[in-house]
Amino acid sequence: MACEFLVSNGVLPQEELNAYLLRAKEKYGKEPKRISIQVDGDEVALDYTFDAKPFERIRRITGYLVGTTDRFNNAKRAEEHDRVKHSI
């Protein structure tokens, strides 16, 4: 994934942009989708944009809040399979 740089009010060398990208990776543990850089003299304001996390559906199954049943043991899978599903 390539990070997009949006620089306003100035021009920055590629080495400095790479340093901001490295800082974001170290600070947040993931690469941003976009870095907006506002140049104000010798100072810069950084704004990072990351990809949205995928939505995971949570539901109550056999008394437990779960996203998926892949970690259920055989007994809990059988209980989930045998339960009565009510319609609305």
C-alpha positions as CSV (number, residue, x, y, z in Angstrom):
1,M,0.0,0.0,0.0
2,A,1.4,3.4,-1.0
3,C,0.8,6.3,1.3
4,E,-0.4,9.6,-0.3
5,F,1.2,12.8,0.9
6,L,-0.8,16.1,0.7
7,V,1.5,19.0,1.4
8,S,0.1,22.5,1.7
9,N,1.9,25.9,2.0
10,G,5.3,24.6,1.1
11,V,7.5,21.9,-0.4
12,L,9.2,19.1,1.6
13,P,12.0,16.8,0.5
14,Q,11.2,13.1,0.0
15,E,13.5,12.2,3.0
16,E,11.3,14.2,5.3
17,L,8.1,12.7,4.0
18,N,9.6,9.2,4.5
19,A,10.5,10.2,8.1
20,Y,6.8,11.2,8.7
21,L,5.7,7.9,7.3
22,L,8.1,6.0,9.5
23,R,6.9,8.0,12.5
24,A,3.3,7.1,11.8
25,K,4.1,3.4,11.4
26,E,6.0,3.4,14.8
27,K,3.4,5.4,16.6
28,Y,0.2,3.7,15.3
29,G,1.5,0.3,14.3
30,K,0.1,0.5,10.8
31,E,0.7,2.5,7.6
32,P,-1.6,5.5,7.0
33,K,-3.6,5.8,3.8
34,R,-2.9,9.5,3.6
35,I,-0.8,12.1,5.4
36,S,-1.9,15.7,5.2
37,I,1.0,18.1,6.1
38,Q,0.3,21.8,6.8
39,V,3.6,23.7,6.6
40,D,3.8,26.9,8.8
41,G,7.4,28.2,8.6
42,D,9.6,25.8,10.4
43,E,6.7,23.9,11.9
44,V,4.4,21.3,10.4
45,A,1.0,20.0,11.4
46,L,0.4,16.3,10.6
47,D,-3.0,14.7,10.0
48,Y,-3.1,10.9,9.4
49,T,-5.9,9.1,7.6
50,F,-6.2,5.3,8.0
51,D,-8.3,2.7,6.3
52,A,-11.6,2.0,8.2
53,K,-11.7,-1.1,10.2
54,P,-14.1,-3.7,8.8
55,F,-17.4,-3.9,10.7
56,E,-17.8,-7.1,12.7
57,R,-21.3,-8.2,13.6
58,I,-21.7,-9.1,17.3
59,R,-24.6,-11.2,18.3
60,R,-25.8,-13.2,21.3
61,I,-25.6,-16.9,20.8
62,T,-26.5,-19.3,23.6
63,G,-25.9,-16.6,26.2
64,Y,-22.5,-15.4,24.8
65,L,-21.7,-12.3,22.8
66,V,-19.7,-13.5,19.8
67,G,-18.7,-12.4,16.4
68,T,-18.2,-15.9,15.0
69,T,-18.6,-19.4,16.3
70,D,-15.2,-20.7,15.1
71,R,-13.8,-20.9,18.6
72,F,-16.8,-22.9,20.0
73,N,-16.0,-26.4,21.1
74,N,-18.2,-29.4,19.8
75,A,-20.7,-29.1,22.7
76,K,-21.3,-25.4,22.2
77,R,-21.5,-25.9,18.4
78,A,-24.2,-28.6,19.0
79,E,-26.1,-26.3,21.4
80,E,-26.0,-23.6,18.8
81,H,-27.2,-26.0,16.1
82,D,-30.1,-27.3,18.2
83,R,-31.4,-24.0,19.5
84,V,-34.8,-22.8,18.5
85,K,-34.5,-19.8,16.2
86,H,-37.4,-17.3,16.7
87,S,-38.7,-15.1,14.0
88,I,-39.8,-11.6,14.5
